[in-house]
Structures are given as structure tokens and as C-alpha cells.
Amino acid sequence: MISECQNIEIKQSWHDDYLKWICGFANAQGGCIYIGKDDTGHITGLKNANKLMEDLPNKIRDQLGLMPHINLLHEYGKAYLEIIVEPSTVPIPLRGSYYWRSGSVKQELKGNALTEFLLKKIGMTWDRIVEENATLEDIDDVTIELFKKEAVKAGRLSDISDLSTKELLKKLRLLTEKGLTKASLVLFGKDPGEFYPNLFVKIGRFGTSVVDMRFQEVVEGNLFQMLHDVMEQLEKKFLIKPVHFEGLRRIEELEYPVPALREMLLNALVHRNYMGSMTQLKVMDDRLSLWNAGTLPVELTVEKLFSLHESYPRNPLIADICYKAGYIDSWGRGIKKIMDTCKQAGLPEPIFEERSGGVAVELLKLQACEKIVSGGDRDDFGTLSERIRKEFGSEPVKAFEIICKHPEFTAEQIAERLDKTPRTAENYISKLKKAGFIVRRGPKLGGYWEIKD
């Protein structure tokens, strides 16, 4: 039985507003619309099927410039239509607006999302566009020399030590006959904020919630400078270094693993939408979260991030330079590195989610959860989180972690923390209860959640 999904839409009757769905399919990965079925996939039939077969091809051609395959089908004595829409190689507008199919939702593209879509459709990306007002005087030679050393050390570029700044930028495809690309300024600019006001990273230190703000810093500069300066700010000002001893040796390590922090920051700076808001880093008493503008590529979902996946860089020029410097690889393994280093440090599994037009990564401290997990083993929490994620996805994992930290919370309070409806939170809780991960002790008010392995 056919049901709605990424590439399928089902309607009981035709309405001209459904041209938006056809537009969305054409601009995305293509799809199929069935007219004459209900949401469960059962055939309801069309009385005017033959008339639609005559009218729709002309209407779709005149309004969208498309010629989809329209098939008249019969089943159980009832007629219905199948409209097959192929993906278009050029942007398709409908009455001046552009639509996109994402998941099972049709959405109108506006603002930065529309700009990025139009660039991609013509084979361009933001970082390849020439910045007409920029000159070589805007390039920082110190950062250029740093890149040369890093690239040689990484073994990914050779014979570049004697190249001038101009020669190197040409070799890296950052300087064209028409001028410097936007990528050149993001990577090596003296003051890239002069060209792109939201390039900076804002770091805030909070208490138990974002309401309790203690202090903040803004880190500016090019990508290489921000990578160094943000890590330095975290180490010296925003994070503590718990002390332990190995024999007589004093060991000080940050409360979160440095490789995970560095990988998170690199992902944010390399893959962010530079037409959007600044990168935001929030350090709280029990967690650290990093958000950057730009949703995941259409080829990826949050769930796919946890498995082997290809790399789909939003800014291929910027990504290529960071690869040549030895900062990233080109195989889409960044998420796995973050998860592995957190696991090695005995921390809970990181949380990844799309929100507010961007991607957020959240690291949690162990002590917020380990006292709740039975047995007291540092690996128990990560193991349970991994099992829940594999079985139900990333959102129920977040609900589970809230329950671990606040076993006294009701479904309504959990929903508030998740920024979801109470019904959605209850759905997550029901799944966790049925699978035996949690059990409710005591009444709705005054009771608590108990974690079970």
C-alpha cells in the first residue's frame, strides 16, 4: 500500500494549489502525486478523471513549464491519477515563488535559503562567488604562511613554500581572472567582517539555563584565526580543567574532550551558511551547545549522520582548503569523530538536531546523568542512549536525557524543554516505557522516573 513519504504525496481530489507540490518535487529530487486516494493509501476514486487527464497537462505546462507523466489508473473499479514529476536541472518558479519538497513537507523558499538554492541550481556555491570590492591588500599574509606550514605538515600540498600570496591563491582557485572569491576572504582575510558582518562566533557562559547569563565574548577574524581564538577562549575562560593524578603526575584536562570541541567548531565554520546568522556557542553548567546557520544538505538527515555517509560540503572551496591544511578529511567522518571522542572520555552521546534554520550539536556532562543510571558504570548512560537512538531516533534520546537529569519532570515539563507539544513528548515517553528504558514511580504529580537497563 502506498503512503506519503519524501517522494510521494496523496490527495483525494485535485486543487490548483497542488501545483505547489509539483513545483516542490521538481525543484527537489522529484516525486509522485496520486489524486483519488486518501491518506492511508486507499483508493477513493475520481469522477472527473478523464477531464483532469485533458486539463492538467496544459495547466502544468502553462504555469510551471513542465511536462510530467500523467497516468490514468484503475483499481477495484475506481479511477485515480498518477502524476510523476522528474527533478529539474533548472529552478522552477510558480507565480514568482519557489517551492521545495523537504521530507513530507512542501515549503516556500525565501531569503538565504532561496539564494542558496538558486546558486546550487546553476552549479555555483556562495564561496565561489567573486567579491568585486576585495583586493590582495585584504589578504592576511601571516595566515597565508600559517596555512603553508600546516599544508606541508599534513602532506597534502608540496612545493608551495616559495609561492607568493597571489600565486598560492591562484593555485588554490581562490583568485580568478575576475578577482578574489568570497572563500579567500573567509579563510585568509585581514578583516572579513568588513565584507560579511555575521562571520563572527559569539560565546556565552550561562548557569543552568540561558536566562542565567554570566558573561560573553565575541571572536572575530578569518577562519584560521577564529579556530585558534575560540579554542583559546574555551580553555582559558569558559571551561574548567578538573585535576587528577596519575602517580605523582598532575593531569589537567578540559571537562569536554578537545578533539570533539575542535571537530564541532570546524564543522560549524566550514559548513555554515555565511549568509545567515553568526555561529553561537553556549557553555552552561551541565552542557555545551554549538549552533551554526544552515540546514543539512537534502541528501542527509540527522539520523543519517550517525551512519556511514558521503560528504556534501555547502562550501566546497572552504572545505577543500581546510582539507589541504590537514584540519578535516573529505569522507564525512566528522560526526563519528565527535561521538567516538565523547565515548572515550566517558561522556553521554552528543545530541545533534536541526533547529531555527541551522544545525546544533550539544555535549552533556556525565555527572548530570550518571547518578540516575543504575549500576553507576560510566558507560551505562552512553550505551542506553545509543540503543534508544538506534531504535527510535535522536529526539527520544533527548527526552531520555532530560528524564535522566530531571526524574521529577512531568510530560508537560519535558515537552517544554524539548520545545515540542505535550502530545509529542508523551509519544516519546510511551516508546521509552514500552521498550523498558524507563518506568514511572508514584503519582503524576510528586512521582519520578526510574531508569532501567
C-alpha positions in Angstrom: 0.0 0.0 0.0 1.4 3.4 -1.0 1.6 6.1 1.8 3.0 9.6 1.9 6.8 10.0 2.3 9.7 12.0 0.9 8.8 11.5 -2.7 5.0 10.7 -2.5 2.0 13.0 -2.0 -1.6 11.7 -1.8 -4.7 13.7 -2.4 -8.4 12.7 -2.7 -9.2 15.3 -5.3 -7.4 17.9 -7.5 -7.0 21.5 -6.4 -4.9 24.1 -8.3 -3.0 24.8 -5.1 -1.3 21.4 -5.6 0.7 22.9 -8.4 3.0 24.0 -5.4 3.6 20.3 -4.7 4.6 19.7 -8.3 6.9 22.7 -8.2 8.4 21.5 -4.9 9.1 18.0 -6.3 10.6 19.4 -9.5 13.0 21.7 -7.5 14.0 18.9 -5.2 14.5 15.2 -6.0 11.3 14.6 -8.0 8.3 12.7 -6.8 4.8 11.3 -7.5 1.4 12.7 -6.6 -1.6 10.4 -6.5 -5.0 12.0 -7.0 -8.0 9.9 -5.9 -6.6 8.3 -2.7 -6.9 9.0 1.0 -4.1 9.5 3.5 -4.0 5.8 4.2 -3.5 4.9 0.5 -6.9 3.5 -0.1 -8.5 4.4 -3.4 -11.5 6.8 -3.2 -11.8 7.3 -6.9 -12.3 10.3 -9.2 -15.5 11.1 -11.1 -13.8 13.6 -13.3 -10.6 11.6 -14.1 -10.9 11.9 -17.9 -11.4 15.7 -17.7 -8.4 16.0 -15.5 -6.4 14.0 -17.9 -7.2 16.6 -20.5 -6.8 19.7 -18.4 -3.8 19.0 -16.1 -1.0 18.6 -18.8 -1.8 22.1 -20.2 -2.2 23.7 -16.8 1.1 22.3 -15.5 2.9 23.3 -18.7 1.5 26.8 -18.8 2.1 27.5 -15.1 5.4 25.6 -14.5 6.9 24.9 -17.9 6.9 21.2 -17.0 5.6 18.1 -18.8 5.2 15.4 -16.1 4.0 11.9 -16.9 0.3 11.7 -16.0 -1.2 8.2 -15.9 -4.9 7.2 -15.6 -5.1 4.1 -13.4 -8.0 1.9 -12.3 -8.3 -0.4 -9.3 -11.3 -2.1 -7.9 -13.4 -0.3 -10.5 -12.2 3.2 -9.3 -10.1 5.6 -11.3 -7.2 7.6 -9.9 -4.3 9.6 -11.4 -0.6 9.2 -11.0 1.5 12.3 -11.7 5.2 11.6 -12.0 7.5 14.6 -11.6 11.1 14.4 -12.6 13.7 16.6 -10.8 14.5 19.7 -12.8 18.0 20.8 -13.6 16.9 24.5 -13.5 15.0 26.4 -10.8 11.2 26.2 -11.3 9.0 29.1 -10.1 5.3 29.2 -9.6 3.8 32.7 -10.0 7.1 34.2 -8.8 7.7 31.9 -5.8 9.9 28.8 -5.5 8.8 25.7 -3.6 10.9 22.8 -2.2 9.9 19.3 -1.0 11.7 18.5 2.3 10.7 15.2 3.9 6.9 15.0 3.6 6.5 18.8 3.8 6.2 21.4 1.0 7.8 24.7 1.9 8.3 28.1 0.1 12.0 29.1 -0.3 12.7 32.6 0.9 15.7 34.7 1.9 19.0 33.0 2.3 17.5 29.6 1.6 16.3 30.8 -1.8 19.6 32.4 -2.7 21.5 29.2 -1.8 19.0 27.1 -3.8 19.3 29.3 -6.9 23.1 29.2 -6.7 23.2 25.4 -6.4 20.8 25.0 -9.4 23.2 26.9 -11.6 26.2 25.0 -10.4 27.5 27.7 -8.1 28.1 27.9 -4.4 28.4 31.0 -2.2 32.1 30.6 -1.5 33.0 30.6 -5.3 31.4 33.9 -6.0 33.9 36.7 -6.7 33.9 39.6 -4.1 34.3 42.5 -6.5 35.4 45.1 -3.9 38.2 42.9 -2.5 41.9 43.2 -3.4 45.1 41.4 -2.4 45.5 44.1 0.2 42.6 42.5 2.1 44.5 39.2 2.5 46.5 38.5 5.7 50.0 37.2 4.8 50.5 35.8 8.3 47.5 33.5 7.9 48.9 32.5 4.4 52.2 31.5 5.9 50.4 29.5 8.7 48.4 27.6 6.0 51.6 26.8 4.1 53.2 25.3 7.2 50.1 23.3 8.0 49.6 22.0 4.5 53.2 20.8 4.2 53.0 19.2 7.6 49.8 17.4 6.5 51.4 16.2 3.4 48.6 17.3 1.2 50.4 20.1 -0.7 54.0 20.3 -1.8 56.3 22.8 -3.4 54.3 25.8 -2.2 56.8 27.4 0.2 58.2 29.7 -2.5 54.9 30.8 -3.9 53.8 34.3 -3.4 50.4 35.1 -1.9 49.0 35.8 -5.3 50.4 32.6 -6.8 49.1 30.5 -3.9 45.6 31.9 -4.1 45.5 31.1 -7.9 46.8 27.6 -7.2 44.0 27.1 -4.7 41.4 28.5 -7.1 40.7 31.3 -4.6 41.8 34.0 -7.1 40.2 34.1 -10.6 40.6 36.4 -13.5 37.6 38.3 -12.2 39.0 38.7 -8.6 39.1 37.2 -5.2 36.4 34.7 -4.2 34.4 35.0 -1.0 36.2 31.9 0.2 39.5 33.7 0.1 38.3 36.4 2.5 36.6 33.9 4.9 39.9 31.9 5.0 42.6 34.5 4.8 41.1 37.9 5.1 42.6 40.6 7.3 39.1 41.8 8.3 36.5 39.5 6.7 33.9 41.1 9.0 34.1 44.2 6.8 32.6 42.2 4.0 30.4 39.7 5.9 29.1 41.2 9.2 27.9 37.8 10.7 31.1 36.0 10.2 32.0 36.0 13.9 31.5 33.5 16.7 29.6 34.5 19.8 30.4 32.6 23.0 28.2 32.9 26.1 28.6 31.5 29.6 25.3 30.6 31.3 24.2 28.9 34.5 21.6 26.2 34.4 19.6 27.9 31.7 20.0 30.7 29.0 18.2 33.0 31.4 21.1 33.0 33.7 23.8 34.7 31.6 27.1 35.4 33.3 29.4 36.8 30.6 30.1 36.6 26.8 32.8 37.1 24.3 32.8 37.7 20.5 35.6 36.2 18.4 36.3 37.8 15.0 38.7 37.2 12.2 39.2 34.8 9.4 38.5 31.0 9.8 42.0 30.1 10.9 42.2 32.8 13.4 38.7 32.1 14.8 39.5 28.4 15.1 42.5 29.2 17.3 41.0 32.0 19.3 37.7 30.2 20.1 39.6 27.2 21.4 41.8 29.5 23.5 38.8 31.3 24.9 37.2 28.0 25.9 40.4 26.8 27.6 41.2 29.9 29.4 37.9 31.5 30.3 34.8 29.3 29.6 35.7 25.8 30.7 37.3 24.4 33.8 40.1 21.9 34.0 39.4 19.2 36.5 42.6 17.9 38.2 43.5 14.3 38.7 46.8 12.5 39.4 48.5 9.6 37.6 51.0 8.6 40.2 52.8 11.8 41.1 51.9 13.4 37.8 49.3 16.1 37.9 46.9 15.9 34.9 44.6 18.8 33.9 42.1 18.1 31.1 39.2 20.2 29.9 35.7 19.0 31.0 34.9 18.2 27.4 37.4 16.4 25.0 39.4 18.9 22.9 39.2 16.8 19.7 35.4 16.8 19.9 35.3 20.6 20.5 37.7 21.2 17.7 35.7 19.0 15.3 32.5 20.7 16.2 33.9 24.1 15.6 35.5 23.1 12.3 32.2 21.6 11.1 30.4 24.9 12.0 32.9 27.2 10.3 33.4 25.1 7.2 29.8 24.1 6.6 27.8 27.0 7.9 25.6 29.3 5.7 27.6 32.5 5.7 24.6 34.4 4.5 22.9 33.6 7.8 23.4 34.4 11.5 26.6 34.2 13.4 27.8 31.0 15.0 26.7 30.7 18.6 28.4 28.7 21.3 26.7 28.3 24.7 28.5 27.0 27.7 26.2 26.0 30.6 26.7 24.3 33.9 25.8 20.9 32.6 26.3 21.1 28.8 27.8 22.9 25.9 26.0 23.6 22.6 27.2 24.9 19.3 24.7 26.2 16.7 25.5 27.4 13.2 23.3 28.7 10.4 22.4 26.4 7.5 20.3 23.2 7.5 21.6 19.8 6.5 22.0 19.1 2.8 18.9 17.5 1.3 20.8 14.2 0.9 21.3 14.0 4.7 19.1 13.7 7.7 20.1 13.8 11.4 19.6 10.0 11.6 21.9 9.5 8.6 24.7 11.5 10.3 25.2 8.6 12.7 25.9 6.1 9.9 28.4 6.0 7.1 27.6 8.8 4.7 29.1 10.8 1.9 30.4 14.3 2.4 28.2 17.1 1.0 30.0 20.4 1.7 28.0 23.5 1.5 31.2 25.5 0.8 33.4 23.2 -1.2 36.2 25.7 -1.7 36.5 26.4 2.0 36.3 22.7 2.8 39.0 21.9 0.3 41.4 24.4 1.8 40.7 23.0 5.3 41.3 19.5 4.0 44.6 20.6 2.4 45.6 22.1 5.8 45.0 18.8 7.4 42.2 20.1 9.6 39.4 17.9 8.1 39.1 14.8 5.9 36.9 14.5 2.9 34.9 11.4 3.9 32.1 12.7 6.1 33.6 11.3 9.3 33.4 14.4 11.5 30.3 13.3 13.4 31.8 9.9 14.1 34.9 11.6 15.5 32.8 13.7 17.9 30.9 10.7 19.1 34.0 8.5 19.5 36.0 11.0 21.5 33.0 11.7 23.8 32.6 7.9 24.3 36.3 7.5 25.1 36.0 10.4 27.6 33.1 8.6 29.3 30.6 11.3 28.3 27.0 10.8 27.2 26.3 10.6 23.5 26.2 14.1 21.9 22.8 15.4 20.6 22.5 16.5 17.0 19.4 18.3 15.7 18.2 20.8 13.2 16.5 23.9 14.7 15.9 27.5 13.8 17.3 27.1 10.3 20.6 25.6 11.4 22.3 22.6 13.0 23.0 22.3 16.7 25.4 19.9 18.5 25.2 19.5 22.2 27.7 17.9 24.6 26.5 16.8 28.0 28.4 16.3 31.3 28.3 12.9 32.8 27.5 13.8 36.4 24.1 15.2 35.3 23.1 11.7 34.4 25.3 9.0 35.9 23.8 9.2 39.4 20.4 8.3 37.8 21.6 5.3 35.8 21.5 2.1 37.8 24.8 0.4 38.5 26.9 3.5 38.4 29.0 2.4 35.4 30.2 5.4 33.4 29.5 3.6 30.1 25.9 2.7 31.0 24.4 6.0 30.0 26.1 6.1 26.7 25.1 2.6 26.0 21.4 3.3 26.8 21.5 6.4 24.7 22.9 4.6 21.7 20.3 1.8 22.0 17.5 4.4 22.1 18.9 6.4 19.2 19.1 3.3 17.0 15.6 2.1 17.9 13.7 5.4 18.0 15.9 8.2 16.6 17.6 11.3 18.1 14.6 13.1 19.5 13.6 10.4 22.0 17.3 10.3 23.1 17.0 14.0 24.1 13.8 13.2 26.0 15.6 10.4 27.8 18.5 12.7 28.8 16.1 15.2 30.2 14.4 12.5 32.2 17.8 11.4 33.5 18.7 14.9 34.6 15.2 15.7 35.9 13.5 12.4 37.0 10.8 14.5 38.7 9.7 16.2 35.5 6.1 15.6 34.1 5.4 15.1 30.4 4.5 18.8 30.1 7.8 19.9 31.6 9.7 17.5 29.3 7.8 18.9 26.3 8.8 22.5 27.3 12.5 21.6 27.4 12.2 19.8 24.1 10.3 22.7 22.5 7.6 20.2 21.5 3.9 19.7 22.1 2.9 17.7 25.2 1.4 15.1 22.9 4.8 14.6 21.1 6.6 14.3 24.4 4.1 11.7 25.6 4.7 9.8 22.4 8.5 9.7 23.1 7.8 8.7 26.8 5.5 6.0 25.7 8.1 4.5 23.4 10.7 4.6 26.2 8.3 3.0 28.7 7.2 0.2 26.3 10.9 -0.6 25.4 11.7 -0.9 29.1 14.1 2.0 29.4 12.1 4.0 32.0 9.3 3.3 34.5 7.1 5.8 36.4 7.2 5.6 40.2 4.5 7.3 42.2 1.7 9.6 41.1 1.8 12.0 38.1 2.5 14.9 40.4 5.1 14.1 43.1 6.3 10.9 41.4 9.5 10.3 39.5 11.1 8.4 36.6 13.4 5.5 37.2 15.9 4.5 34.5 16.0 0.7 33.8 18.7 -1.2 31.9 
